[in-house]
């Protein structure tokens, strides 16, 4: 049997665990990056009825710079500025 380079016998196992945890984190990051490159989203719901966003060419009433986005919830609609956060119930 070869000499252990650690003083305590369980240090080698602890080092292996740390190494494997780091490797797992790297692999998870790599998977997320590849999924992002492919456009994969597990929680993606293409038939969302509750919140549809439509972009308008209307300028914000408060700041005058941002464009207003219509957020439709079926019963209620809101106009929201993409710059200043102005909101108005329609």
Backbone bond lengths (Angstrom), bond angles and torsions (degrees), N, CA, C in turn:
res aa  C-N    CA-C-N  psi(-1)  N-CA   C-N-CA  omega(-1)  CA-C   N-CA-C  phi
1 X - - - 1.436 - - 1.528 109.04 -
2 X 1.313 116.83 138.56 1.461 122.71 -177.74 1.518 110.52 -77.14
3 X 1.312 115.05 157.91 1.458 119.94 177.95 1.521 109.99 -68.01
4 X 1.301 115.91 142.08 1.455 120.41 174.23 1.523 108.22 -84.80
5 X 1.319 116.18 141.01 1.452 117.89 -178.52 1.527 112.37 -89.67
6 X 1.333 117.44 -1.50 1.450 121.64 177.89 1.520 109.36 -109.07
7 X 1.324 115.35 150.67 1.456 120.46 -178.63 1.524 111.37 -70.01
8 X 1.304 117.07 -42.32 1.461 120.68 -178.80 1.519 109.05 -98.53
9 X 1.322 117.43 143.39 1.471 119.18 -177.94 1.521 113.94 -67.05
10 X 1.324 118.63 -28.28 1.467 119.41 -179.04 1.526 112.93 -84.26
11 X 1.314 119.24 -8.26 1.464 121.55 178.60 1.528 111.90 -63.57
12 X 1.313 116.61 -35.31 1.464 119.75 179.07 1.534 110.93 -63.13
13 X 1.348 116.45 -43.66 1.464 120.11 178.06 1.533 110.99 -65.48
14 X 1.329 117.11 -39.54 1.461 119.95 178.54 1.527 111.03 -63.50
15 X 1.328 115.64 -40.17 1.463 119.85 177.46 1.525 110.99 -64.09
16 X 1.326 117.17 -40.32 1.463 121.44 178.13 1.534 110.56 -63.19
17 X 1.328 116.60 -41.76 1.466 120.96 179.28 1.531 109.87 -62.54
18 X 1.333 117.51 -45.63 1.467 120.59 178.51 1.525 111.12 -60.80
19 X 1.307 115.69 -42.90 1.468 120.72 179.75 1.532 110.77 -63.19
20 X 1.321 117.16 -43.31 1.468 120.49 -178.96 1.526 111.58 -68.98
21 X 1.341 117.71 -35.49 1.465 120.12 176.54 1.526 111.09 -64.18
22 X 1.332 116.57 -42.40 1.465 120.22 177.66 1.523 110.90 -63.08
23 X 1.332 116.13 -41.12 1.464 120.14 179.21 1.524 110.89 -64.73
24 X 1.339 116.98 -38.73 1.458 121.09 178.18 1.527 111.00 -63.67
25 X 1.322 116.82 -41.33 1.463 120.70 178.26 1.524 110.34 -63.34
26 X 1.336 117.18 -43.27 1.479 120.80 178.48 1.527 110.85 -61.96
27 X 1.321 117.23 -42.08 1.468 120.72 -179.63 1.524 111.02 -66.74
28 X 1.342 117.34 -39.91 1.467 120.18 176.73 1.523 111.22 -61.90
29 X 1.337 117.08 -41.60 1.460 120.66 177.81 1.521 110.80 -64.03
30 X 1.325 116.57 -39.95 1.457 120.52 178.98 1.526 111.09 -65.14
31 X 1.335 116.88 -40.60 1.467 121.07 178.21 1.520 110.03 -63.19
32 X 1.355 117.06 -45.71 1.463 120.09 179.41 1.522 111.72 -61.08
33 X 1.337 116.62 -40.01 1.464 120.36 179.62 1.524 110.76 -65.91
34 X 1.332 117.42 -41.92 1.462 120.09 178.68 1.517 111.74 -66.61
35 X 1.349 117.06 -38.66 1.459 119.95 177.05 1.520 110.70 -64.90
36 X 1.328 116.29 -38.10 1.463 120.20 178.14 1.519 110.54 -65.14
37 X 1.341 117.16 -40.51 1.458 121.00 178.58 1.523 111.80 -64.76
38 X 1.332 116.67 -34.46 1.463 120.55 -179.93 1.529 112.69 -83.79
39 X 1.323 117.31 -10.88 1.459 120.30 -178.70 1.503 112.03 79.37
40 X 1.312 117.84 23.23 1.457 122.21 -179.26 1.516 109.40 -86.11
41 X 1.335 116.81 132.32 1.447 122.13 175.60 1.520 107.50 -141.02
42 X 1.329 116.64 114.54 1.453 121.33 -175.28 1.528 111.66 -65.91
43 X 1.315 117.71 -34.46 1.456 121.70 -176.97 1.514 112.88 -92.74
44 X 1.307 117.08 12.28 1.454 121.78 -177.35 1.526 109.72 -71.24
45 X 1.304 116.27 130.22 1.462 121.62 178.41 1.524 107.03 -126.87
46 X 1.321 116.30 105.40 1.460 119.91 -174.65 1.523 112.65 -77.46
47 X 1.314 118.56 -16.57 1.459 121.54 -177.64 1.518 111.31 -106.00
48 X 1.308 117.62 45.72 1.455 120.61 179.66 1.518 109.15 -75.28
49 X 1.316 116.23 121.21 1.455 120.78 179.88 1.525 110.99 -96.57
50 X 1.322 116.99 -27.42 1.457 120.79 -172.63 1.519 114.01 -72.30
51 X 1.300 118.02 -36.18 1.463 117.69 -176.59 1.518 110.01 -136.55
52 X 1.301 115.26 99.84 1.461 121.34 174.57 1.510 107.25 -107.05
53 X 1.306 116.74 136.31 1.453 120.71 178.08 1.517 108.67 -110.04
54 X 1.308 114.75 130.32 1.453 121.07 177.16 1.519 106.70 -124.78
55 X 1.303 116.01 133.56 1.458 119.94 -178.52 1.522 109.35 -91.51
56 X 1.290 115.46 131.68 1.461 122.18 177.56 1.518 108.98 -108.40
57 X 1.320 116.48 161.33 1.454 121.40 175.80 1.525 110.80 -94.61
58 X 1.322 117.20 16.62 1.457 122.42 -178.46 1.524 108.60 -84.47
59 X 1.338 116.16 133.34 1.459 120.28 177.85 1.520 109.63 -80.10
60 X 1.337 115.07 156.13 1.457 121.77 -179.19 1.527 110.43 -65.25
61 X 1.327 116.23 143.60 1.455 121.25 -179.90 1.523 111.46 -79.57
62 X 1.326 118.38 -24.15 1.459 122.42 -178.77 1.525 112.10 -87.06
63 X 1.338 116.95 -60.56 1.465 120.07 -173.95 1.528 112.61 -91.46
64 X 1.312 118.58 -25.73 1.459 121.85 178.78 1.515 114.65 77.96
65 X 1.338 117.82 -0.99 1.456 121.54 -177.83 1.525 112.59 -108.69
66 X 1.316 116.18 -40.95 1.459 120.79 -175.65 1.511 112.29 -79.20
67 X 1.317 114.87 162.50 1.457 118.87 176.50 1.524 108.77 -101.53
68 X 1.307 115.81 147.56 1.457 121.50 -178.38 1.520 110.28 -87.88
69 X 1.310 115.45 134.80 1.458 122.78 178.22 1.517 107.64 -110.65
70 X 1.318 117.05 133.73 1.451 121.40 178.10 1.519 108.80 -90.43
71 X 1.331 115.36 122.68 1.454 121.49 177.81 1.517 106.48 -109.81
72 X 1.340 117.07 113.26 1.456 122.73 -172.84 1.521 109.72 -106.12
73 X 1.340 116.76 123.17 1.458 122.32 177.35 1.528 111.78 -109.08
74 X 1.306 117.51 19.57 1.457 120.69 179.63 1.519 110.94 86.62
75 X 1.317 117.37 -66.83 1.461 122.20 179.98 1.525 110.05 -80.26
76 X 1.318 116.39 -41.62 1.455 122.52 -175.99 1.504 111.45 -125.06
77 X 1.310 115.86 151.10 1.463 121.92 175.00 1.519 109.12 -127.43
78 X 1.309 116.25 146.90 1.448 122.19 179.03 1.518 109.45 -127.20
79 X 1.321 116.04 145.83 1.455 122.77 169.92 1.517 106.39 -102.36
80 X 1.329 117.25 125.26 1.455 121.62 -176.62 1.524 108.65 -127.96
81 X 1.335 115.96 131.59 1.461 121.46 177.03 1.524 108.74 -81.96
82 X 1.336 116.14 137.75 1.450 119.22 -178.44 1.531 112.88 -82.19
83 X 1.320 118.40 -9.90 1.473 120.94 179.16 1.517 113.54 -104.66
84 X 1.317 117.53 -55.20 1.464 119.66 -172.44 1.527 113.52 -96.83
85 X 1.328 118.67 -11.82 1.465 120.48 179.20 1.517 113.97 85.05
86 X 1.309 117.65 12.21 1.466 121.69 177.19 1.521 109.68 -59.59
87 X 1.341 116.58 136.02 1.474 121.05 179.45 1.524 109.21 -130.59
88 X 1.317 114.97 141.78 1.453 120.11 176.41 1.517 108.22 -143.00
89 X 1.320 116.08 131.56 1.458 121.72 178.24 1.517 109.15 -81.40
90 X 1.322 116.31 132.16 1.463 121.19 179.97 1.514 108.75 -99.65
